[in-house]
Structures are given as C-alpha cells and as structure tokens.
Amino acid sequence: MRPLGHRRAARLLRAMAGRRVLVVGDVMLDEFVWGHVARISPEAPVPVVTVTGQSHHLGGAANVAGNVRALGGEAVVAGVVGEDEAGARLRGALAAADVEDALVSVAARPTTVKTRVIAHHQQVVRTDREVADAVAGEALRALAEAARRHLRHCDAVVVSDYRKGVVTAPLLKALLPAARRRRVPVLVDPKVRHLDLYRGATLVTPNLAEAEEGSGVAVRDAASLEKAGRTLLRRLLCAAVLVTRGEHGMSLFPREGRTVHIPTAAREVFDVTGAGDTVIATLALALAAGASPTEAARVANLAAGVVVGKVGTATATAAEILAGLASPRPA
C-alpha cells in the first residue's frame, strides 16, 4: 500500500480542523519539576536534584483533549476531579487550552497528579497522587449524563483509560450504545484488565505489551504479531486494532482487509510521555474527517514522531506533522 502523500495529508489535516471530539476518561495533572544533578546524596545512593523550575500540564484524558485542540479540532472532556488545588489548576489549564470542561467534582476524591522530576533532559523519578477506586453513585450518574449530552454534538469519542476509576462497565454501557445509534466512532486507549468492556468500539490502540497480554500471544516475529492482532480483533469485536510498537512503528489490523505495518516516523526520541494521547487524538480527528483507518494511522504515526522529540507532555500541530512528512526518514 502506498505511503500517505503530502497532498493527501494536508487535505486530511485541513478537514480535521473544527471536528469535535468527546474525550471520556481519567484526567490528571502532569507536574514537572526541573533541575540539575551535581552530586549524590550522602543519605542514600540517589542523585540530589537542585530544582530550577516547575510547570504543570494537562495529563491523561485531559492531554488527549489538548492534543485535539493543538491539531485544530474542538474538544470536550468528561472525567472526575477533586475539589482541591490540583483540580482548580487542571480546570484552568483546560480553559487556557480552549477545551470545554465537562468534569464532575467529587469532594472525597483527590485530583490525580503525576509529578516527574527531570534533570538534564532525563526523568529521575516519578511520584503519583491518586485514588483509583471505581467512580460510582451520584458521580457516575453525573458523568454518564454529561457524556451522553455532549455526544449529541460530537464527531468522534475517545475513551482514555488509565485505570484510575473513571472507565467502568456502567459508564461504557451507557456510552457505547448511544454512540453506535448515532454512528459516531469510538476509539479506546485501553488497559488490559478492561479489554472486554470495550467490545463493539470502533478502534482500540494497545501497545505491544498490552497486545501480548490481551491476546495471550508472545510476539516474536511477524507471524506471532499477526496472530496477536487477529486474536484481539475477535475478542473485541471492533472494526480495527492498532498495535503501537515503539521504535518499530505501528501495525493496523482491520476487520476487513490486510494488515498494514507502518514504520516509525520519529527522528530523535527524548521523551515518550503522552505519545499515546497524541496517537489516539489524531486517529479520532482523522476518522471524523473521513480518513480511512490506514490513513488515520499514518497521520497518527507522524504526530507521534513529533511529540517523542520533545521533553515532557507535548502536543503536535498540523504544521509540525507536515514538516515531519517532508523530512527524510531516519536511517
């Protein structure tokens, strides 16, 4: 199959602008503590980081929505935050990114915060503050109602599952049938323990480790990769499975048609933080704009190649994707 040409890519990226995506899932605040290391602690064999700065960014499902906006689409995000400083900061970041806020506040539940300490462009340590219990009761009802209400005005849905308690069987039982009735594609960034919840989604995007675990197939070569992808298709009853394979690119397994292997578009890898969010945001917008699954995967691969060349949680723009397409492939 021919690679995606510059003209077709440009046409798709223009068509993606203005498409509206509903992102449902685990929102979080990504906190970065920046510094440098000059010595090892006398208390333990660990580096001492002298802090030079701090920044906060959209994380998880919120970062998916931010990626949609960076690509020119419109985004609304439905999830759960606490009534705390981190929740207020996250809402402010969504407003600054021009993402519509359909979040539900829960007083007894803290906002999920991931803190990464970065020194000399390398992550030294990460800390997580979270409660991952399943969202239930009034919070679940409010979340499901918000998702159904916004679905009526959206061209695609992304389920961003980080297993922090938002993506549950009751929520998807409310969301997936409503999307099917409206013929709105549903894309899922999955967790293996929840695989069976996603049955009937349009496209699911496991990484290689998740594909192996979910299919029960150890991937060692092209034949075992094919078996894993096709096994997941049968298990999930979806239109396509896209397995992201790191430096080996992506493999698309459509229910109808042949498998498509797409080599990586990355020129230089600094940080893979949030790359999966970029991939699924791009896929959703591309499908909403009329791309075939293969075209959508190729554009998403280019977008991932952009963000892994940046440090920290990042997004890709249409101009950066086109620039990457015009650049020569890595040797």
C-alpha positions as CSV (number, residue, x, y, z in Angstrom):
1,M,0.0,0.0,0.0
2,R,1.3,3.4,-0.9
3,P,2.5,5.7,1.9
4,L,0.5,8.8,2.7
5,G,1.4,11.6,0.3
6,H,2.0,15.2,1.4
7,R,-1.0,16.5,-0.6
8,R,-3.4,13.9,0.9
9,A,-2.0,14.5,4.4
10,A,-2.5,18.3,4.0
11,R,-6.1,17.8,2.8
12,L,-6.9,15.5,5.8
13,L,-5.3,17.9,8.3
14,R,-7.4,20.7,6.9
15,A,-10.5,18.6,7.2
16,M,-9.7,17.6,10.8
17,A,-9.9,21.3,11.8
18,G,-13.2,22.0,13.5
19,R,-14.2,18.4,14.0
20,R,-15.5,17.9,17.6
21,V,-14.2,15.1,19.8
22,L,-15.6,14.0,23.2
23,V,-12.9,12.6,25.4
24,V,-14.1,10.5,28.3
25,G,-11.7,9.0,30.9
26,D,-9.1,9.6,33.6
27,V,-8.0,13.2,33.7
28,M,-4.9,14.1,35.6
29,L,-2.5,17.0,36.2
30,D,1.1,16.4,35.0
31,E,3.6,18.3,37.2
32,F,7.2,18.6,36.1
33,V,10.0,19.6,38.5
34,W,13.0,20.7,36.5
35,G,16.6,20.8,37.8
36,H,20.1,19.6,37.6
37,V,22.2,17.0,39.4
38,A,25.7,17.8,40.7
39,R,26.1,15.2,43.5
40,I,24.9,12.0,45.1
41,S,23.1,12.2,48.4
42,P,25.2,11.2,51.5
43,E,22.0,9.8,53.0
44,A,21.3,7.2,50.2
45,P,22.7,6.3,46.8
46,V,20.4,8.7,45.0
47,P,21.0,11.9,43.0
48,V,20.3,15.2,44.6
49,V,18.3,17.4,42.2
50,T,18.7,21.2,42.5
51,V,15.3,22.5,41.4
52,T,15.3,25.3,38.9
53,G,11.7,25.4,37.8
54,Q,8.3,23.8,37.9
55,S,5.5,23.5,35.4
56,H,2.0,22.0,35.1
57,H,0.3,20.4,32.1
58,L,-2.8,18.6,31.0
59,G,-2.4,14.8,31.6
60,G,-4.3,11.6,30.8
61,A,-7.6,12.2,29.1
62,A,-7.1,16.0,29.5
63,N,-4.0,15.7,27.4
64,V,-5.9,13.8,24.7
65,A,-8.3,16.8,24.6
66,G,-5.3,19.2,24.5
67,N,-3.9,17.3,21.5
68,V,-7.3,17.5,19.7
69,R,-7.1,21.3,20.1
70,A,-3.5,21.5,19.0
71,L,-4.5,19.8,15.8
72,G,-7.3,22.3,15.2
73,G,-10.2,20.3,16.4
74,E,-12.7,21.1,19.1
75,A,-12.7,19.1,22.3
76,V,-14.8,18.5,25.4
77,V,-13.5,16.3,28.2
78,A,-15.6,14.4,30.7
79,G,-14.0,12.9,33.8
80,V,-13.6,13.4,37.6
81,V,-11.5,15.8,39.7
82,G,-11.3,16.6,43.3
83,E,-12.3,19.8,45.0
84,D,-8.7,20.7,45.5
85,E,-5.9,23.0,44.3
86,A,-4.9,20.4,41.6
87,G,-8.4,20.2,40.3
88,A,-8.6,24.0,40.1
89,R,-5.3,24.1,38.3
90,L,-6.4,21.4,35.9
91,R,-9.6,23.3,35.1
92,G,-7.6,26.4,34.5
93,A,-5.3,24.6,32.1
94,L,-8.3,23.2,30.2
95,A,-9.7,26.7,29.9
96,A,-6.3,28.0,28.7
97,A,-6.2,25.3,26.0
98,D,-9.8,26.2,25.0
99,V,-11.1,22.7,25.9
100,E,-14.7,22.5,27.0
101,D,-14.9,21.3,30.7
102,A,-17.5,18.6,31.4
103,L,-15.7,17.4,34.5
104,V,-17.5,16.2,37.6
105,S,-16.1,17.4,41.0
106,V,-16.0,14.8,43.9
107,A,-15.2,16.3,47.3
108,A,-13.9,13.0,48.8
109,R,-11.6,12.1,45.8
110,P,-8.3,13.9,45.1
111,T,-7.4,15.0,41.6
112,T,-4.8,12.6,40.1
113,V,-1.4,14.2,39.9
114,K,1.7,12.7,38.4
115,T,4.9,14.5,39.3
116,R,8.0,13.9,37.2
117,V,11.5,15.2,38.3
118,I,13.6,16.0,35.2
119,A,17.3,16.6,35.3
120,H,19.5,17.1,32.2
121,H,16.6,16.1,30.0
122,Q,16.1,12.7,31.8
123,Q,13.4,11.7,34.2
124,V,14.9,10.9,37.6
125,V,11.8,9.8,39.5
126,R,8.0,10.0,39.3
127,T,5.5,10.2,42.1
128,D,1.7,9.6,41.8
129,R,-1.0,11.0,44.0
130,E,-4.3,9.3,43.2
131,V,-7.3,7.3,44.3
132,A,-8.2,4.7,41.7
133,D,-11.5,3.3,43.2
134,A,-14.3,3.0,40.6
135,V,-16.4,6.1,40.3
136,A,-19.9,5.2,41.5
137,G,-23.2,6.6,42.8
138,E,-24.1,10.2,42.0
139,A,-20.7,11.0,40.5
140,L,-21.1,8.1,38.0
141,R,-24.7,9.3,37.1
142,A,-23.5,12.8,36.6
143,L,-20.5,11.7,34.5
144,A,-22.7,9.4,32.3
145,E,-25.2,12.1,31.7
146,A,-22.6,14.6,30.8
147,A,-21.1,12.2,28.3
148,R,-24.4,11.4,26.7
149,R,-25.3,15.1,26.5
150,H,-22.1,16.1,24.7
151,L,-22.1,13.1,22.5
152,R,-25.0,14.6,20.5
153,H,-22.8,17.3,19.2
154,C,-19.5,15.3,18.6
155,D,-18.0,13.6,15.5
156,A,-15.9,11.1,17.5
157,V,-15.4,9.7,21.0
158,V,-12.2,8.8,22.7
159,V,-12.2,6.6,25.8
160,S,-8.9,7.3,27.6
161,D,-8.5,4.5,30.2
162,Y,-5.7,4.9,32.7
163,R,-7.4,2.6,35.3
164,K,-7.9,5.5,37.7
165,G,-11.6,4.6,38.2
166,V,-13.5,6.6,35.6
167,V,-13.8,3.9,32.9
168,T,-16.2,1.3,34.2
169,A,-18.7,-1.2,32.9
170,P,-21.7,1.0,33.8
171,L,-20.2,4.1,32.1
172,L,-19.4,2.2,28.9
173,K,-22.8,0.5,28.9
174,A,-24.3,4.0,28.8
175,L,-21.9,5.4,26.3
176,L,-21.2,2.8,23.6
177,P,-24.8,2.0,22.6
178,A,-25.5,5.8,22.4
179,A,-22.5,6.3,20.1
180,R,-23.5,3.3,17.9
181,R,-27.0,4.7,17.5
182,R,-25.5,8.0,16.3
183,R,-22.9,6.3,14.1
184,V,-20.1,8.1,16.0
185,P,-16.8,6.3,16.0
186,V,-15.5,5.3,19.4
187,L,-11.7,4.9,19.9
188,V,-10.2,3.4,23.1
189,D,-6.7,3.7,24.6
190,P,-7.0,0.6,26.7
191,K,-6.0,-1.2,29.8
192,V,-5.8,-5.0,29.5
193,R,-8.0,-5.7,32.6
194,H,-10.8,-3.7,31.0
195,L,-10.5,-5.2,27.5
196,D,-13.9,-6.9,27.5
197,L,-15.6,-3.6,28.4
198,Y,-14.6,-2.2,25.0
199,R,-16.4,-4.7,22.9
200,G,-18.1,-3.0,19.9
201,A,-15.8,0.0,19.9
202,T,-14.6,1.2,16.5
203,L,-10.8,1.1,17.1
204,V,-8.7,0.0,20.1
205,T,-5.0,1.0,20.4
206,P,-3.0,-1.3,22.7
207,N,0.8,-1.1,22.9
208,L,2.8,-4.2,22.2
209,A,2.9,-5.4,25.8
210,E,-0.9,-4.9,26.1
211,A,-1.5,-6.7,22.8
212,E,0.6,-9.7,24.0
213,E,-1.2,-9.9,27.4
214,G,-4.7,-9.3,25.9
215,S,-4.3,-11.9,23.2
216,G,-2.2,-14.5,25.1
217,V,0.3,-14.5,22.3
218,A,4.0,-13.8,22.8
219,V,5.1,-11.7,19.8
220,R,8.4,-12.9,18.5
221,D,8.1,-12.4,14.7
222,A,5.7,-11.3,12.0
223,A,3.5,-14.4,12.3
224,S,3.0,-14.1,16.0
225,L,2.3,-10.4,15.7
226,E,-0.4,-11.2,13.1
227,K,-1.9,-13.8,15.4
228,A,-2.0,-11.4,18.3
229,G,-3.7,-8.7,16.3
230,R,-6.3,-11.0,14.8
231,T,-7.0,-12.6,18.2
232,L,-7.7,-9.2,19.7
233,L,-10.0,-8.3,16.8
234,R,-12.1,-11.4,17.5
235,R,-12.1,-10.7,21.2
236,L,-13.1,-7.1,21.0
237,L,-15.5,-7.3,18.0
238,C,-14.2,-3.9,16.8
239,A,-13.6,-2.6,13.3
240,A,-9.8,-2.3,13.8
241,V,-6.9,-2.8,16.3
242,L,-3.9,-0.6,16.1
243,V,-0.9,-2.0,17.9
244,T,1.7,0.7,18.8
245,R,5.2,-0.9,18.8
246,G,7.6,1.9,19.9
247,E,10.6,2.2,17.7
248,H,9.1,-0.4,15.4
249,G,6.2,1.8,14.5
250,M,2.6,0.6,14.4
251,S,0.6,-2.3,13.0
252,L,-3.0,-1.8,11.9
253,F,-5.3,-4.9,11.9
254,P,-8.6,-4.1,10.2
255,R,-11.5,-6.5,10.4
256,E,-11.8,-6.2,6.6
257,G,-8.6,-6.1,4.7
258,R,-4.9,-6.8,5.1
259,T,-2.6,-5.9,8.0
260,V,-0.7,-2.7,7.5
261,H,2.7,-2.1,9.1
262,I,3.8,1.5,9.5
263,P,7.5,2.2,10.3
264,T,8.2,4.8,13.0
265,A,8.3,8.5,11.9
266,A,10.5,9.6,14.9
267,R,13.8,11.2,14.1
268,E,15.0,11.6,17.7
269,V,13.4,10.3,20.9
270,F,13.7,12.5,24.0
271,D,10.5,11.5,25.9
272,V,7.6,9.2,25.2
273,T,5.4,10.8,27.8
274,G,1.9,11.4,26.4
275,A,2.7,9.9,22.9
276,G,-0.3,7.5,23.2
277,D,-2.5,10.5,23.9
278,T,-1.3,12.2,20.7
279,V,-1.9,9.0,18.7
280,I,-5.5,8.5,19.7
281,A,-6.4,12.2,19.4
282,T,-5.0,12.2,15.9
283,L,-6.8,9.0,15.0
284,A,-10.1,10.3,16.2
285,L,-9.9,13.6,14.3
286,A,-8.7,11.8,11.2
287,L,-11.6,9.3,11.2
288,A,-14.1,12.1,11.9
289,A,-12.7,13.9,8.9
290,G,-13.3,11.0,6.6
291,A,-9.9,9.3,6.6
292,S,-9.7,5.5,6.1
293,P,-8.3,3.6,9.2
294,T,-5.0,3.2,7.3
295,E,-4.7,6.9,6.5
296,A,-5.7,7.8,10.1
297,A,-3.0,5.5,11.4
298,R,-0.3,7.0,9.1
299,V,-1.2,10.6,10.2
300,A,-1.2,9.5,13.9
301,N,2.2,7.9,13.4
302,L,3.6,11.2,12.1
303,A,2.1,13.0,15.0
304,A,3.7,10.6,17.5
305,G,7.1,11.1,15.7
306,V,6.7,14.8,16.6
307,V,5.9,14.5,20.3
308,V,8.5,12.0,21.2
309,G,11.1,14.5,20.0
310,K,10.0,16.9,22.8
311,V,10.6,16.7,26.5
312,G,7.6,16.4,28.8
313,T,3.9,16.1,28.0
314,A,3.6,17.5,24.5
315,T,1.3,18.0,21.5
316,A,1.7,18.1,17.8
317,T,0.4,20.7,15.3
318,A,-0.7,20.2,11.7
319,A,2.3,22.2,10.6
320,E,4.7,20.0,12.5
321,I,3.2,16.9,11.1
322,L,3.5,18.1,7.5
323,A,7.1,19.2,8.2
324,G,7.8,15.7,9.5
325,L,6.3,14.1,6.4
326,A,8.5,16.3,4.2
327,S,11.7,15.3,6.1
328,P,13.7,12.3,5.1
329,R,13.1,9.1,7.1
330,P,15.6,8.1,9.7
331,A,18.2,5.6,8.5
